[in-house]
Amino acid sequence: MSDKPTPKKSAGSAKYSLLIVEDERPLAHALELKFAHEGFLPHIATDGSEALEMAKKEKFDVILLDLIMPGMDGFAFLEAIQAGKVKAPVIVLTNLGQEEDQTRAKKLGAKGYYVKSNTPISAIVKHVKAVL
């Protein structure tokens, strides 16, 4: 515990709640461990439908979203939260590298877009902290 109160901008001790929407379990687990180590409270959903239910029930400070998943994909999730009460910023983390996918995600409200194979987890953590 520190001697002084921590301002909201310090994600390391503020315990921001993070929803990781990722169907690849090894990557979801790696993200969960890294963000927990950085002081976040990570939660995992393995598809868009599960993520949408979680996001309606609990307030998340940020959502990390894969686009290609079974059931409801990331684009459908983005469309659903645009129409609803979910206000958390969404950062896309996907294998889709096409410019039209990035443009579509940003039009649907994504605050960041990263291709998994080109982006180290540390860069994702840095961007999440910047969004907060």
N, C-alpha and C positions, 0 to 999 in steps of 0.2 A: 504494500500500500504506500502511496506517495504522501508527502506532507501537504501538498496543495491540490485543490480540485482540478480535474483534467478537463480541458475544454472539449467541446463536441468534436472538433476537427481531429483529435488524436484517436485514430481507430485502434491503436494498440491497447488502450485500456478502457475505451468507451463501451466495449462489448456490442458492437454493431451486429445486427442480425442479418445474415446473408442466406439467400435461397440459391442453391446450386441445382440447376435443372440439366441433368446429364444422364444419358442412358448407358454410357460406357463406364461400368463400375470401377475399373482401376483408376481412370482419370477422375471420376467423382470422388473417390477416396483420397487421391493425391491432393486434389483441391481442398477437400475437407480438412485434411491434416495441415496443409500450408496455412489456410486461413485461420484455423484454430490456433496455430502457433503464433500468428500475427495478432491474436486477441479478439478475433471475430467469433460469433456464435453461428457456425454453419449448419444448415439443414439441407437435406438432399431429397430431390424428387427425380424419378427416373423417366417421367414423360410429362407432356404438357398438361394433361387432364389432372394428374396428381398435383402438379405445381399450381394450377389454377385454384384447386380446392384449398391448398395450403395458403396461397396468397390472399384468398378471400377471408380466411379464418384468423390469420396472424399478420401483423405488420412487419414487413421486412424493410431494412434500410437500403438494400440493393439486391438485384436478382442477376445471377449469371445464367445465361440461357443458351443451350445448344439448339440448333435449328432442325436437324434431322433426327427424329425420334419416332418410336412406334406410337400409334394412336394419334393424339393431337401433337402436331409438330410445332416448332418454335414460332413460325409465322402465324399460325392459328392462335397460339398463346398470346402473341403481341396484339392481334386483333381483338381478342377477348378482353384483355386488360384495358385496352383503349376505351372500350365501351363501358367498363365497370368502375369499381371503386379502388382498384389497385393503383397506387401512386408511386411505387418504388421505381427508381431508375433501373433500366435493364441494360446489361452489357452482354452482347452476343459473343459466344465462344463456339466456333463451328469449324467444320472441314470444308464448308462452301467458300471458295475464294473468288467466285465470279462477281464482277462489279454490280450486276443487276441484283444479285442477292443482297449485297451490302446496301445498295440504294433502297431496296424494298424494306429491309429491316429498319433503316434510319427513318424512312417515311412513316413507319409504324411506331416510331418513338424510341428506338434503341439509342443509347447514349455513347455506345462504343461498339466496335466490331473487330474481332480478332480471329484469325485463322489458327486453329490449334497447332498445326504442324510448324507454323512460323513464329509462334509466340511462347516464350518461357513463362512458367507460372509466376515468377517474380514480377514480370511486366504486367500481368493481369492484376496482381495484388496492388502494384503501384497505381494502376489506373482506377481500381475500385476505391482506393484511398483518396485519389484526386476527385472523384465524383462525389464523395461524401463531404 
